[in-house]
Amino acid sequence: MRFFPHSAAGWTIAVFGVMAALFGALGLALPSVVLDNMGLASIPANQRSQFDYTRVFLAASSMASLNMGVYYVVAAATEWRPFFRFTVPFRLLTFTVFTALVVTEVAPSGFIGVALWEAAGAVVTGLALIYDARRAARVSSSEAAR
């Protein structure tokens, strides 16, 4: 297994993976920091309702982010291009759902940052996939001309 991606798209996946893993670890280690940065109330445990499971959902989400980050890094290291392509529409779907939550005021406005992060990642990965395909086509045509 390679340790570094060999394509532009691979690098976008690797960067997202590292960021997702770091944000997941941050959410597990310092949940108040994550809550504050997303505009969510960071209420001390002794002031929370008995049925307030905010921290449980944050821990679950953070663990999912950490795991997903590792999956992305492994996909980038192995240049698993079908995975790269698969992420683009689903990250755009995530952007759409998260944006809808903010627009309908289900989520606070600070949550839009998560939506934008997903959209930016999808667009950059999509453009990198196009770039890689065009570069491969140029290399193939120049080799065929020899």
Secondary structure, DSSP 4 states (H G I P E B T S, - for coil): --SS-SSHHHHHHHHHHHHHHHHHHHHHH-HHHHHHHTT-----GGGS-TT--HHHHHHHHHHHHHHHHHHHHHHHHTT-HHHHHHHHHHHHHHHHHHHHHHHTTSS-GGGHHHHHHHHHHHHHHHHHHHHHHHHHHHHHHHHHT-
